[in-house]
Amino acid sequence: MRADKAKTIRKLKTVSGQIDGLIKMIEDDRYCIDISNQLMASISILKNINKDILGAHLEHCVYDALENGKKDEKIEKIKEIEQIIDKLNKI
């Protein structure tokens, strides 16, 4: 992985804390809108992490394959990106 590992781990730990908070909110029978807002905050951070990781993948792995790889490796990297874009469009 070429994304900033320390930054990624820090963000994931933030989400982990938010998930723990969500569990507590549900156990405490908190207000639905408060729970939903916390869920959306967690989702937002996860999307941001994914953007960082995919950006680093494009900048390093895909670029390297396009510059130095064999034809089948280039095609594979492009297909991977197409599949990820397809998945992102479904969520």
C-alpha positions in Angstrom: 0.0 0.0 0.0 1.4 3.4 -1.0 -1.0 5.6 0.8 0.2 7.4 4.0 0.0 4.6 6.5 0.2 6.7 9.6 -2.6 9.0 8.3 -4.7 6.0 7.2 -4.3 4.2 10.6 -5.1 7.4 12.5 -8.4 7.8 10.5 -9.3 4.2 10.9 -8.8 4.5 14.7 -11.1 7.5 14.6 -13.7 5.4 12.9 -13.2 2.6 15.3 -13.8 4.9 18.2 -17.0 6.2 16.4 -18.2 2.6 16.0 -17.6 1.9 19.6 -19.6 5.1 20.4 -22.4 4.0 18.0 -22.6 0.7 19.9 -22.9 2.5 23.2 -25.5 4.9 21.7 -27.6 2.0 20.6 -27.2 0.2 23.9 -28.3 3.4 25.7 -31.3 3.7 23.4 -30.2 7.1 22.1 -32.2 9.3 19.7 -32.3 7.8 16.1 -31.2 11.0 14.4 -28.1 11.3 16.7 -27.2 7.7 15.8 -27.7 8.4 12.1 -25.5 11.5 12.2 -22.8 9.5 13.9 -23.1 6.8 11.2 -22.8 9.4 8.4 -19.7 10.8 10.0 -18.1 7.3 10.1 -19.1 6.7 6.5 -17.6 10.0 5.5 -14.2 9.2 7.0 -14.3 5.7 5.4 -15.0 7.2 2.0 -12.1 9.7 2.5 -9.8 6.9 3.4 -10.8 4.9 0.4 -10.2 8.0 -1.8 -6.7 8.4 -0.4 -5.9 4.7 -1.0 -7.3 4.7 -4.5 -5.4 7.9 -5.3 -2.2 6.4 -4.1 -2.9 3.3 -6.1 -3.4 5.3 -9.3 -0.3 7.4 -8.7 2.0 4.5 -8.0 0.7 1.0 -8.9 -1.2 1.9 -12.0 1.3 4.5 -13.2 4.1 2.0 -12.8 2.2 -0.7 -14.7 1.4 1.7 -17.5 5.0 3.0 -17.7 6.9 -0.3 -17.2 4.5 -3.2 -17.3 3.7 -5.7 -20.0 0.5 -5.4 -21.9 -1.4 -7.9 -19.8 -0.4 -6.1 -16.6 -1.6 -2.8 -18.0 -4.9 -4.3 -19.0 -5.2 -5.9 -15.5 -4.7 -2.6 -13.7 -7.2 -0.8 -15.9 -9.8 -3.6 -15.3 -9.2 -3.3 -11.5 -10.0 0.4 -11.7 -13.0 -0.2 -13.8 -14.3 -2.8 -11.2 -13.7 -0.3 -8.4 -15.5 2.5 -10.2 -18.4 0.1 -10.8 -18.6 -0.8 -7.1 -18.4 2.8 -6.1 -21.3 3.6 -8.3 -23.4 0.9 -6.5 -22.9 2.4 -3.0 
